[in-house]
Amino acid sequence: MPPYLPLHSELSYISGFFEILGAIGLLFAQTRKASGYGLLILLIIIFPANIHMAIHPEYFPDYSKLTIYLRLPLQFLFMAWVYWATLRKKAVGDKDLY
């Protein structure tokens, strides 16, 4: 968590709550698209923290530099995955798919 953000523990719990909420929303066709948008927004909001980690790896001694730098491209992979699974015209579980 970047030092310029307040309430580090609380923000971690809040983001975790929304990650779980988004995952549950993916299970149901009625909420899948809204969950997709929510998860994409969450991934975008979290990305600056990953950039901060890459710029200041000395603040995160528990993580290897490789792990810190791999987080950046993985974030885009996760965004594409969420889009593919929930928001594209014929997303997984879409009623019109079959």
N, C-alpha and C positions, 0 to 999 in steps of 0.2 A: 504494500500500500504506500503510495507516495506520501512524503512527509507534509506536503502542502494541503492534504485532505484531513479534515478533523474526524474524530470518532472512528478510528481504524477498525476496531472490533465490530462495532455496530454496522459499519458499511459492509464488512465481510459477511455478516449474518444476513443483511438485507439482500445483497447480491446472491448469496446462496439460496435464500428463500425464493427469489424470482427465478433462479435457475431450476429449482425443483418444481415450482409452479408451471414454468414453461414446459418442462418435461412431461408433467401430468397432462397439460393441455394438448400435447402432441398425440396422446392416446385416443382422443375422440375427434371424429371428423368435424363436428360442429365447432370445436375450438382450435383446430389445428392451424388454420391460417392466422388467427389472432396470436397464437403462441409463437408462430414463426416470426411475425413482426416483432413481438416482444423480445424473443431471443436474439434477433438481429440487432435490435436497439441495445440490448444488454452487452452484446459482443462489441459493439461500437463504443459504448461508454467505457468499457473495461480496457480497450486498446491503449489509451494514453498511459495507463498504469504499466502496461507491458513495455511501452516505449521508455518510460522512466526507469524500469528495471534494466533495460538494455544500455541506457546512458550511464546509469550509476550502479553497476553490478557490485560495487564494494559495500553497498547498503544491504546486500542480500547474500551473506556468506554461506547460507545453508543450500544455495542453489549453485550448480555448476554454470559456468559461462555458456556452455553449449545448450543447456536447458533454457537459460534465459533468452538466448538468441533464437532458439527453435520456436519459442512461444509466438514470435512475430508472424512468421509465415503460417504457422498453424492456425492463428486467429482468422486469417483469410480463408483457409481451408474449411474451418468450422462455419464461417459465414456462407460459403458456397454450399456446404452440406445442408444447412438450415434452409437456404433458398430452394435447393433441389428437392428437399423432402416436403416442403410446406407451401411455397409461394409460386412456383412455376405453374404454367397453365395446366399441365397434367402431373401434378404432384402425387407423391406416394399416398395411397388411401383416398384419392379424389374419386368421387362417384362417377365422373365422366371418363375415368381412365379405362374402364372395362366396357 
